[in-house]
Amino acid sequence: MMLWDQWKKGFDLWEQRTAEMMETVLKSPAVLQPMGNLLSASMKMKANVEKASAEWWGSLGLPSKRDQEKTLHALNQIQSRLIDLEEKLAALKKN
């Protein structure tokens, strides 16, 4: 059991020191600035890829993902309204 306790204490100390070091490194502007730039560039690239994809699907005469989502949303709204009307009609029939 002593071996386990020693190992556990060593691991806890290593974990604490590593966490402190990582916190310092990750708060550093030298790390944050390039990571922020990388994130911005990747988001711009993602937007450009999505735009190109939508244009490509549109050139084939097919709906883009955004078009499909709009259609699905409209269908869900219609279904909700239909369910509400059916419930109202059922309530009126009971009276």
C-alpha positions in Angstrom: 0.0 0.0 0.0 3.0 2.3 0.7 4.1 2.1 -3.0 0.6 3.1 -4.1 0.5 6.1 -1.7 3.9 7.3 -2.9 2.9 6.9 -6.5 -0.4 8.8 -5.9 1.4 11.6 -4.1 3.9 11.9 -7.0 1.1 11.8 -9.6 -0.8 14.5 -7.7 2.2 16.7 -7.5 3.0 16.2 -11.2 -0.7 17.0 -12.1 -0.7 20.2 -10.1 2.6 21.5 -11.5 1.5 20.6 -15.1 -1.8 22.3 -14.6 -0.1 25.4 -13.3 2.3 25.5 -16.2 -0.4 24.9 -18.8 -2.5 27.7 -17.3 0.4 30.1 -17.5 1.2 29.0 -21.1 -2.4 29.2 -22.3 -2.9 32.7 -20.8 0.1 34.0 -22.6 -0.5 36.4 -25.4 2.3 34.6 -27.4 0.0 31.6 -27.5 -3.4 33.3 -27.6 -2.7 35.6 -30.5 -1.6 33.0 -33.0 -4.4 30.6 -31.9 -7.0 33.4 -32.3 -5.6 34.1 -35.8 -5.7 30.4 -36.7 -9.3 30.2 -35.4 -10.3 33.3 -37.4 -8.7 32.0 -40.6 -10.3 28.5 -40.2 -13.8 30.1 -39.7 -13.3 32.2 -42.8 -12.3 29.2 -44.8 -15.3 27.2 -43.5 -17.6 30.0 -44.5 -16.0 30.1 -48.0 -16.3 26.4 -48.4 -20.0 26.4 -47.3 -20.7 29.3 -49.8 -19.0 27.5 -52.6 -20.8 24.3 -51.8 -24.2 26.1 -51.8 -23.4 27.7 -55.2 -22.3 24.4 -56.6 -25.5 22.6 -55.5 -27.5 25.6 -56.8 -25.8 25.4 -60.2 -27.0 21.8 -60.4 -30.5 22.9 -59.5 -30.5 21.2 -56.2 -31.3 22.8 -52.8 -28.5 23.7 -50.6 -28.3 22.7 -46.9 -29.6 26.1 -45.9 -32.6 25.7 -48.3 -33.3 22.3 -46.9 -33.2 23.6 -43.3 -35.6 26.4 -44.2 -38.0 24.0 -45.9 -37.8 21.6 -42.9 -38.5 24.5 -40.5 -41.5 25.6 -42.5 -42.8 22.0 -42.5 -42.4 21.7 -38.8 -44.3 25.0 -38.3 -47.1 23.7 -40.6 -47.2 20.4 -38.7 -47.4 22.2 -35.3 -50.3 24.3 -36.6 -52.1 21.3 -38.0 -51.8 19.5 -34.7 -53.2 22.5 -32.9 -56.1 22.7 -35.3 -56.8 19.0 -34.8 -56.8 19.4 -31.1 -59.2 22.4 -31.3 -61.5 20.5 -33.7 -61.5 17.5 -31.3 -62.4 19.8 -28.4 -65.3 21.3 -30.4 -66.6 17.9 -31.4 -66.8 17.0 -27.7 -69.0 20.0 -26.9 
